[in-house]
Amino acid sequence: MYGARLRRSGQRVKAREQLRTAHEAFEEMDLTAWVLHAADELAATGAKPRACRPQATEPLTSQETRVALHAAKGMPYKEIAAALFLSPKTVEHHLSSVYRKRGFRSRAELAGSFRTREDD
């Protein structure tokens, strides 16, 4: 918001600094709507947001790993939630983080990844 205000008052250089910082912070927090908003504001200053850093090397948390292992076995959200004493929404959140961190687009890719590791 501060970066947008600076931009509107004609202080583009200061706005870019604030908006780049906000853009990176929102990316790290996985706040997609805010990432897009910051990118739009940056574009309005004439700058482009920096490309997303590859996150495939970002480690999974222990909870994400447990959820991913159950999902790789083909368990639905509700069963994973019951097995790990979590809500289905929390399971969904952890799985989306796993997909983002590893670049998966489907459960089949997730399952394939865990099968190849187990076969080694």
Backbone hydrogen bonds, N-H to C=O, Kabsch-Sander energy under -0.5 kcal/mol:
donor,donor_aa,acceptor,acceptor_aa,energy
5,R,1,M,-2.2
6,L,2,Y,-2.5
7,R,3,G,-2.3
8,R,4,A,-2.3
9,S,5,R,-1.4
10,G,7,R,-1.6
11,Q,6,L,-2.5
12,R,10,G,-1.1
15,A,11,Q,-2.3
16,R,12,R,-2.7
17,E,13,V,-1.7
18,Q,14,K,-2.1
19,L,15,A,-3.1
20,R,16,R,-2.7
21,T,17,E,-2.0
22,A,18,Q,-2.4
23,H,19,L,-2.8
24,E,20,R,-2.5
25,A,21,T,-2.2
26,F,22,A,-2.9
27,E,23,H,-2.0
28,E,24,E,-2.2
29,M,25,A,-1.7
30,D,27,E,-1.2
31,L,26,F,-2.5
32,T,30,D,-1.0
35,V,31,L,-2.3
36,L,32,T,-2.5
37,H,33,A,-2.0
38,A,34,W,-2.8
39,A,35,V,-2.3
40,D,36,L,-2.4
41,E,37,H,-2.4
42,L,38,A,-2.6
43,A,39,A,-2.4
44,A,40,D,-1.8
45,T,41,E,-0.9
45,T,42,L,-0.8
46,G,43,A,-1.2
47,A,42,L,-1.8
58,E,55,Q,-1.4
65,T,61,T,-2.2
66,R,62,S,-2.2
67,V,63,Q,-2.5
68,A,64,E,-2.7
69,L,65,T,-2.5
70,H,66,R,-1.9
71,A,67,V,-2.6
72,A,68,A,-2.5
73,K,69,L,-0.9
73,K,70,H,-0.5
74,G,71,A,-1.6
75,M,70,H,-1.7
80,I,76,P,-2.3
81,A,77,Y,-2.9
82,A,78,K,-2.2
83,A,79,E,-2.5
84,L,80,I,-2.2
85,F,81,A,-0.7
85,F,82,A,-0.5
86,L,81,A,-2.6
91,V,87,S,-2.0
92,E,88,P,-2.4
93,H,89,K,-2.2
94,H,90,T,-2.6
95,L,91,V,-2.6
96,S,92,E,-2.3
97,S,93,H,-1.9
98,V,94,H,-2.1
99,Y,95,L,-2.7
100,R,96,S,-2.3
101,K,97,S,-2.8
102,R,98,V,-2.3
103,G,99,Y,-1.5
104,F,99,Y,-1.3
110,L,106,S,-1.7
111,A,107,R,-3.2
112,G,108,A,-2.6
113,S,109,E,-2.1
114,F,110,L,-1.9
115,R,111,A,-2.3
116,T,112,G,-2.1
117,R,113,S,-1.3
118,E,114,F,-2.0
119,D,115,R,-1.9
120,D,116,T,-0.7
120,D,117,R,-0.5
